[in-house]
Amino acid sequence: MPSVTTNGIELYYETQGAGAPLVLLAGLGYPGWQWHKLAPLLAPHCRVIIPDNRGVGQSSKPPGPYTASLLAADTVGLLDALAIEQAVILGHSMGGFVAQALALEYPQRVRKLILAATNFGGPRHAPITPAAMAVLTDTTVDPATRFRNGLVVSTAPGFAERQPGVVAAWLAWRLANPIDPAGYQAQLAIGLGLLREEACFEHRLSAITAPTLILSGAHDAVVPPANAELLAQQIAHSRVYILPDAGHFFPLETPEAAARVVVEFMCE
């Protein structure tokens, strides 16, 4: 299986398609599996590069805490190993923090930027809803029930009822690939480290010059869609697209709609 040595670790990655490179950076606790529905829809239009971030999947899991800058450097090392000068960078949720760091610290490597279901940290971002927080922090139920409850609250209303097969496969995958607690905590530190005023991205985003698409699900209770407009206010060459029938996990909920928007943006 392909991997590269970058930034002191082994970084596993997969590729699909050919053409202009697009890097997909997954969210907290997820390896490249997160993209298994979206990537095949993008591959006819570009070269999709899907790394497992450090701490998950088949990549190295060194002790944390991790930072967005650290994972951005991992990603740049992958681009170097693949002899890619510039790529479109798409980061989802925690991966969106990494994408922001990459665009700020390595602007010459980012052709276009896609920030998906993410925020800029700090005290002025729109926080997770209380209802979602209650579900995601409920430790009174067994792990399988907790995970399923988390999927329900993290996806659009009624998604679990409309797509029971998708939810069952999602749960089966997670049970077969349990979260590594140390890796999860190390990745969790990325978001926690951005909560302080002086650490957040908000006041630095005006330096981003790459054309930027900001994607959000209309029903995202984990990273509410209000964050999309807050990001757009700070990034000059940006626009917002709200996916009407999606929650936080739109790459798995509405991959066809997401793919159409991403491909259109890439081809402009």
N, C-alpha and C positions, 0 to 999 in steps of 0.2 A: 504494500500500500504506500502511496506517495507521502513523503514528509520531507521537511527541510530543517536544517539547523539554523536557528535565527535567535538572536538576542539571548543566547545561553540555553535555549530549550529546543526540543524537537516539536515542530508544529506540523500536525497532520492536515492534509487538505485534499479536496477532490475538485475536479474540473468537469464541465460539460460544455459542449458547443464550441464555436470558433468565432473569431472576429474581435471586436473591441472588448477589452476586459472589464468585467464587473465583479467586484468583490462583495460578498454577502457576509456580514458580521452578525452573529446570532446574539440573542438576549441571555439574561442571567440563567445559568444552569443548563443551557442547551448547547449541544454540539451542532454540527452541520445538518443533522436530521431535521432541524426546524424548517429547513428550506426544501424538503423533499417533494412538496407539492408545487411550490413556486418555481424552483430552478428549472425543471423540464419545460416550463412554458416560456422561460427567458432564453434557454439555450439555442433555439433556432435563430435568435437575433444577435447573440453576443457570446463571448467566452466567459462563462460563469465560473468563478473561483470561490470555493466554499471551505474556509479553514475551520477546524475546531479550535476555538480560543483556548489559551492556556487555562488549565484547571478543569477541563471537561473532555469527554470523548477520548480520542486516541492521541491527543497531544499531551505534552508533559504537564505534570501537576505539582510544580514546586510550591513550597510554603508561601503563603501570602503575608501581608495583604497585597493586592494588586492595585494598580492605578490605570486610568484611561490612557495615560501617556505610555505606560509599559506595554499595554496591548497594542497601541498604535505602532510602537517600535517593532513589535512582533510582526505586525502586518506589513510594514515597510520592508522588513527583512524577507518576507515571503515574496513581495514584488521584486526585490533585488534578485532573489534566487531564480525567479521565473523570467528575468530580464524584461520586466515590464516597467516602462518609465512613468506612465500615467494610467490611472484606472478610474472608473466610476466607483465610488464607495457608497454602499448601502448598509447602514447600521440600524438594527432594530432594538429598541428598548436599551438595555445595557450596551449593546453594540452601537447604539446611537451616541453614547458617551465617547466610545472609542473613535467613532467616525468624526465627531467634533474635534477631538484631540488631534487626530490625523490631519484634518483640514487646516488646523491652526499651526501645527508644528512642522508639517511637511506639505505646504501648499502646492509645491511644484509637482507633487505626485497625484494630485486629485484633479481629474478632468471635470467631473461633476460630482455633486454630493446629494445623497438621499437620506434624510433623517426620518426614521419611521418609528412612531409610537414612543417618542422619547421626549426629554426636556433638557433644560440647561442647568439644572441643579439650583442650589441657593435657596434663599427664603421666599422668592417671589414666583417660583414655578407653581403650577396647579397640582396639588398633591393627590395621591390616591384617594378614592372616595372612602368614607368611613365604613360603608357596607362591604366594600371589597377588602379593606384592611381586616375587618372582623373575620371574614371567611378565610383569608390567606394566613392568618395567625392563629387560627383555631387548632389547638393541639388536643382537644378532647375526643377526637374521633380517630379511627385507625388510618394508617398512611394512605391506603387506596381510596378511602372515602374522602380524606382530606384533599388528595390530588384531584379527584373528580369534582368535588365542590369548588376547588380553585379554577378548574377549567370552565365550569358553568359561569362563575362570576367574572371571569376574564374574557369571555366571548360574548357575542351579541345576544340579547334576550331571545330565548327560544332556539338558539343554535343547537344545544345538546339534544333537544327533542326532535329537531328536524334532521339532524345528522348523527343518529346514535351509532352508526358504524364507524364514523370518523372518531367519535369520542372513545369508543371501545378500543379501536386500534391505537389511539393516542395513549390510553391508560395501559394497554398491554405493552407498548414500547417502553414506557417509563418503568413499569414493574420489572421488565427484562433489563433495563439500563438505569438502575437506581442512581440518584445523585450522590456523588462523593462529598461527604460533609465538609471536609477540609477545603476542597476546591470550590465548593459553593460559597463558603464563608470568605475565601480569598477574593472571589469575584464580587460578592456582596459589598466588600469594602470599596469597590470602585464608585458605586452610587453614594455610599455613605460619606466618602471622602469629598464629594462635591457639594455637600449640604451647606458648608460654611460660605458666607458671603465672599470671603477672599479667595476661595477655592473654585467657585462655580464658573461656568463658561459665559454667563449672561453678558458681562461687560467686555468680553473679548471677541464676541462673535462678529462684530462690525469689521474685523480684519479678514473675514472669509470673503474671498473674491470668486470662488467657483460657483457657477450656476447651481442653485440648490432647490430641490423639491422636498417639501415637508409633508409627509403622509401620516394620516391618523384615521383610526376607526371612529365612526360617529358614536359608538356605544362603548368606548374604551373607559372602563372604570379604574384601571390600574394606572395609566398615564392619560388622564382626561384630555379630550381634543382641544381644550382651551390652550394647552401647551403649544399646539401648532402655530397659532397666531402669535403667541409670545415669542417663539423662535423667529418667526418671519419678521417681526418688528425689529429684530437685531441684525438680520442678515439681508444685505442690500439686494442681492440678485437672487431672490427666493420667491417661491409661491407655494401655496397650501392646497392640498387636495384631501378632502374628507371622504373616505369610503363609507357610503351610507348604511350598509348592511353588516358592518364588521365591528368587532371589539378590539381587544389588545392584540390578539393573535391572528391578524388578517392574512399573514402568509399561509396559514392553515385553514382559515375560515372562508375567505373569498380570494383564492389564488388567481383565478382568471381575471377578476376585476383589477387586482393589484398589478398583475403582469401587464395589462393593457396600459395602465398609467405609467409604469416604469419604462416600458419600451418606447412609448410616445416621447417621454422626457429624454431618454437616451438618444433618440434619433433626431432630435431638434437641431 
